[in-house]
Amino acid sequence: MSNTRRIGISFIALATAVLLAHPPHARAGLLSKLVDGGPKRVELTDTSDKAAVYKDAFTRPGAFSPAPEPPANGLRKVVVAGFQVEFATEQQAINRGQGAGAGLASTTDVTYTLKGVSDAQMQAVTDRLHDAFVTILQARGYEVLPTSVLAQTDYKEALQKANQPPVHHERGTAIDLVITPTEKEVENASVIVTAKDTPPDVFSRYGAGMGPGPRAADTLQANVIHLRMKLNFARFEESGWFNPDIDSKPQNMLSPGGTFVQVFQPGGLFKTYALANSVVLPHRLADAANPVEASSGQTAKRAAGGASRAAGGLLQGGLGGLVNIAAGAVASAHSVMASGDFEVVAGDNYADVVTQDGALALQMIAETFPASGGK
């Protein structure tokens, strides 16, 4: 038996022994530490080392997660075939109630809604960010082809939908809690904006390899880039499953729930770089979130949400979760009566603030593409 195999078997045996030595409710947390370090926040400022932040932001938690590698072909000719920004306009978090023994059942939904921003402003921000990204790539030594060359490729049909209309409104669902585990929140509403003169329907997280990108890369002999950003306006600090602590102040964030880069290379090569951790951006859209009194309908909705999460606690925690649910039943009935609605009213400087933070995020994201001369 090889030494490598002996080491692997020994590690598995040790890990198993450690897990079995702890009670069932603790095993999940220990296993998570072995294979998944859990979500984290990455701070990005004007003075940050963009390469270091990029590595932290795009490397999934866990001891065995590799850091992202740049496109292997080294091509210095690219075209930005897709550029889209999703702006969160409503964010919902699940806040654990107070009181001993409250458990998972004692929860309330806390909803932050963005006010004072128009579709036209979001479109203007998206177009400015697209131009900024092109400029960043050029500064890193890339020849950026104009989007008009895409008409010579399989993007021709998709381009017919450009600017018709550029803004799309979308509402999320509770499933976001499952498919976006780094956030532990439901981002209920958003506005999806596509940069002018670029196709809106080319962003597929899992089926992009079947789209026009691979053949266009061959036709143009260039790397074809799709870039999508998800910008949040509120910050939810992590403190456990279904239990974020709510910061009473807004905060611009880059969300892993919808931020990724796709690179199609000649020869059928294709790679997706997905943001793995939330990135805290420098600015806020307002100094504070304004509380709003909840209506009776909203209170009933929160009560239903608490019940569904109690069932989720049973699925997650087994009998231990059931004990928590029973212990917290009375506390839950009380906690759902509290108001959990807040409004964040953006100022007149909305476009400038978001463009500044978005451009900073793009400087970090551009580390996907090595600068010429290793700069």
N, C-alpha and C positions, 0 to 999 in steps of 0.2 A: 504494500500500500504506500502511495506517495506521501511525502510530508504535507503537501498542499491538501490532500484529501483528509489526512489525520487532523490537520488544523481545522478544516471545515466541520468535520464530525464533532470535534471537541467543542467548537463554538456553539453548535446546535445543542449539544448535550448540556453545556453550561447555561445557555439561555433557557432551555426547558426547565432545568433545575431551579433557576432563579424565579421563573414564573410560577412553578408549582409550590414554591415556598411561601408565596403570598396569597392572601385571600382573593376570591374571584373578582371582587370589585376593584382590586388594585392591579390585576393582571393586564387589563386593557391599557392602562396608562403606562405600565412598564414596557409592554410590547410596542406601544407607540414610540417610546423613547429609543427603542432598538432600531426600528425601521422607519420612523417618521418623527422628526423633532417637533412637529406641530407648527402651526402657522406663526409667522412673525411679521413685524412691521419693519420696513426699511426706510430710513430717513434720507431724503435727497434735498440738498441745498445748492446754491450757486458755487460754493467752495468745495463740494464733495468730489472725491475721486470717482469719476463717472464709471470707470472700468470696474472698480471694487463694488460700487452700488449695483451695477449691472449683474455682476456675478451673484451677489446676494439675492437680488430681486428675481432672477430667472433660474435659480437653482432650487429645486424642490426640497422641502425639509426632509431630513433623514440622513443617517450616516452613510448610506449607500447611493445617494443621488449624485450623479455626475454634474459638473458644471457645463454650461452650454459651450459648444464648439462652433467656430465660425464656418461659413460655407467653404468647402474644401477646394473648389476649383480656382479660387484666386482671381476671378474675372473682375475687371475694373469698369465694366460697362453694365449699367443697370437701367431698368425702367420701373417706375412706381405705377403699377397697373391697378392698384386698389388702395384707397386711403379713406378711412371711415372713423368717425368719433361717435361714441355713445355717451350721451350726457345723462346722468341720473337726475331725475326730477322729483323722485319720491324714494326714500329709503326707509325700510322697516327693520327694526331689530327686535329681538325677544329678550326681555329684561326679567331676571328672576326676582320674585317677590321677597320681602323681608320676613323675618320671624323664624324661630327655631323649628326645625322639622318641616319647614314649608316645602322643601323638595322641588321636583320638577313641575309639580302641579301649580305652584304659586308663581304664575308668570303673567306679564302684560306685554302687549305689543306696543312698541314705541315707534311712531311714524314721524319722519322729518319730510317736509314738502318744500320744494324750492319755488319761490315766487319772484315775479319781476323780471323774468327772462323770456324773450321772444324767440321763435324759430329763426327769424332773420339774424338775430345776434349769434345763435349757435352756428348757423351756416357761415357767417363771417369768420368766426373763430376757427372753424374747420378748414376753411380756405387758407387762412393765414398759417395754420399749423402745417398744412400740406406744403406750402411754399417754404416754410422754415425747414421742413425735413429734406426737401430737395437741396436747399442751400447747405445744410449740414453734410449731406452726402458728397456734394461737390467739394466742400472744404476738406473732406477726408480723402480726396483724390479720386473720386468716381466720375465717370462720364455718365450723366443722367439723360437718357433719351426722352424726348417729349412724348406725352401720352398719345399724340396723333399717330405714332408708329404702330400703335395697337390695332389700328384699322386694317393693317396688313396681316393680321393674325386671327386666331380663333376668338379673340375678344370682340370682333367686329359686331356681332349680334348683341353682346352685352352692352357695348358702347351706345347702342340706340336708346337705352334706358337712362343714360346719364342726364341729370338735371330734370327728370320728369317723374315725380318731384324729388328734390334732394333730401327732404326731411320725412322721416317715418317715425310715428309714435308707437310705442310698444309697452305692454304691461307684462311684468314677470309673474311667476307663481311660486307657491311654497316649495316646489321641487328644487328651487335654487339653493335651498338649505342643504340638499344632498349633493348636487353636482358642483357646488362651489364651497367646499368644506373649509377653505381658508378664511371665508368671510363670516359664516354663521349669521347670515342676515338675508332678508328677502328684499331685493332692490325692486320695489313694486312697479315703478314707472320710469321710462327713459325716453329720450328723443335720439334717434339714430340719424346721423347726418353724414352724407357722402360728399367728398370734395368735388367741386365743379369739374366737369369734363372727364370724370372717372366713373366707371361702371359700378352700380350699387349692389349687384347680386353675385359677387364673386367670392364672398367670404363664407367659406365652409370649413369648420374646424376639423372635420373628420373626412370629408369627401373632396377636398380641394384637389387631390391628385387626379381626380376624374374630370376636372374642369379644364379651362383653356390654358392655364399656366404652363404646363410641361411643353406643349407643342409651340406655344409662343416663345418660350426660351430657346427652342431649337431654331425657330424661324429667324429670330433676331440675334442669335448667338450672344445673348445677354442674360444676366440674372434678372428674373421677374419678381418684383416685391409686392406683396399685399401687407398692409399695416392697418391694424385696428386698435383703437384705444378706448378704454372705458374710464370715464372721469366721474368720481363720486364727489359729493359736496359735504358729507358728514363722516365723522370718524367713529367707529365702534371698536373699542379696545377689547381684546380677547381675554377671557378669564374662564373658559370652559365651554363644553358643548351646550348649545342652546342658552348661553348665558354671557352675552357681551355686556361690559360696563359701558354706559352711554356717556359720552363727553357732551356737556351742555353747549359747547361751542362748535360751530361748523369747522370743517377742515377739508381742503382739497386733497383728494387721494387718487392714485392710479390703481384701479381695481384688477385683480387677477380674474374676475368674473367675465371679462371680455376683452382683455388686452393680449395680443399676440402678433407675431411677425411670421409670414410665410415666404420662403425663398424657393423659387423654381429655377433649376439650373439646366443648361443644355445636357442632353444625354439621358433625360428622364429622372434626374436627381431632384429630390424635393425634401424640404425640412421645415418644420414648424417650431418656432421659439415662443413658448407660452409663458407669460408672466406667472410666477409661482407664489409670490408674496406681495401683499399690499405695499404701495410706496407712498409715504407721507410727503406731500408737496408743501412748499413754504407758506402759501397764503390761505386765507379764509375769505369767503364771500360776504360774511357779516361778522360782527363782533359776538353775536349770541343768537341762539334760536329762540323764537318767541312762542311761549306755550299757548295752546288753543284748547278751549273747553270741548270735551268729547260729547257727541250727540248720543242719544239712546241707542241708535242703530250701530254706532261704532262700538259702544260698550258691549252690545250683544255679540258683535263680531269677535271682539277680544275674548269673550267667554268661550266661544266656539273654538277659537285658536288655542286657548289654554287646555281645552279638553283633548284636542288632537295631539298636542304635545305631551299630555299625560300618557296617551296611548303610545306615543313614541318613546317615552321613558320606560314603559314596560318592555317594548321591543329591544331597547338598548340595554337596560339594566336587569332584565329578568325579574326574579322575585324581589331583589333589592330595590329595583325601580318601583315595583308595586307597593312596597312598604312606604316609599317616599310619597307616592301618589295618595295613599290613604291618609298619611300623616298631614299632607298639605291640602286636603280637600276644602276645609273651612277657610284656610288662608287664601286659597285660590278664588273662592267666591267673593271675598272681600277685595282682592287686589285688582280684579278686572274692572272695578268701578272707577278706578283712578284714571284721570285724563292722561293720554300718552301721545297727544298730537302737538307737533311743533312746526312753526314756519320759519324758514330762512329766507329773508328778503334780500335779494342781491342789489348792490348799489349801481350807480351809473357807470362805474369803472369795471363792470362785470367782464366785458370782452377783453380788456387789457389784462386783467388779473388772470383770467383763465388761459389766455394766450401765453402769458409769461410762464405760468406753471407748466402748461402743455409743451412749450418749446424746450423747457428744461428737461422734462421727461423724455422728449425726443432725442436730446443730446445723450442721455443715458441709453436709450433703446438703440441708438446708432452704433453702440459698441458691438452690436451683432456683426457689423461690417468693418473689418480692420482698416485703419487709416494707412495710407501709403507711407512707406518708410518706418512703419511701426510707431507712428506718433500717437 
